[in-house]
Amino acid sequence: MSKRFKKISLKIEYLNLELEEVEELAEKYLEEFNKEFYHEIAYVKSTQKPQKTNPIVNDDSTPPTSPLIQKIYRNLAKILHPDVSQLKNAEREYKKVTKCYDNHDLVGLLTLTNKHRIELPELSDEEYLKVEGAIKDTEMKIKSNQTTLAWVWCNSDEDRESLKQKVYQMIGLNEQDYEKWKNDL
């Protein structure tokens, strides 16, 4: 395994752990935020006009799987398929591999490759670019979770009252109308 691939593999492993942790925290923070702003959110929803929904177009076509994903999938399948693997949890691991493949999850496949210490054939420069693109996508998912209102609310050092005023502005809450609505409940 080249040093370049080993560094990328370690970066992927780190980012996957980071994403997992951030998603767990984001879920927790969203619950806290929704509890804190339960009435405010209900008020804002009650004042919004129902949006017209476009009819759902059922597009059963899936994008073609990239050759890199196919290559990694085949290498994993050769070793983790329940018919050939000696692992006790081979079926569960193979389902993870298949899920990643079906979802075009390059980072997930590479994480499973690292986990099971499966050597891959050397990647081309073009394939490295695809892997680096997938890494950037994972970094964006992490950043996206960390910039939600709920995340900021739960992690800010700012005074709660001034932060609450900013949240009100962001969600378009008129305090006077809200107080009237709350008193009418």
C-alpha positions, 0 to 999 in steps of 0.5 A, a space after each residue: 500500500 502506497 503512503 499516499 493511499 495510506 494517508 487518504 485511508 486514515 483521513 477517510 477513517 477520521 472523517 467518518 468517525 467525525 461525521 458519525 459523532 457530529 450527526 449524533 450531536 446534531 440530532 441531540 442539539 436539534 431535540 434540545 433546540 426544538 424543546 427550547 423553541 417549541 412554542 415559537 416554532 409552532 407559532 411560526 408554522 401557524 402563521 405560514 401559508 401552506 406551500 403548494 407542493 409539486 407532484 412527485 415525479 417518480 424517477 426510478 433511474 439511478 446514476 451509473 456506478 463509477 468504475 472506482 466504486 465497482 472496483 472497490 466493491 468487487 474487492 470487498 465482495 471477494 473477501 466479505 461475501 458470506 459464501 466465501 468469508 470466514 467472518 462470523 458477521 460476514 452477512 452483516 458486513 456484506 450488507 454494509 458493503 452492498 448498501 454503500 455500493 447501492 448508495 454510491 458511497 465511496 467513502 463508506 466502501 473505503 472505510 470498510 476496506 480499511 476496517 478489514 485491511 483489504 489491499 486495493 490495487 493502486 489507484 490512478 491519479 483520476 481515481 485519487 481525485 474522485 476519492 478526494 472529492 468524496 472526502 470534500 463531500 464528507 467535510 461539507 456534511 460535517 460543516 453543514 451540521 455544525 452550522 445549523 441553528 440548533 448547533 449554534 444554539 447549543 454551542 454558543 458562548 453568547 448570552 442566551 437572551 441575545 442569542 434568542 433574539 437572533 433566533 427570533 429574527 432568523 425564523 421571522 418571529 414577531 415578538 408582539 404577535 407571538 406574545 398575543 398568540 401565546 396568551 390566546 392559547 
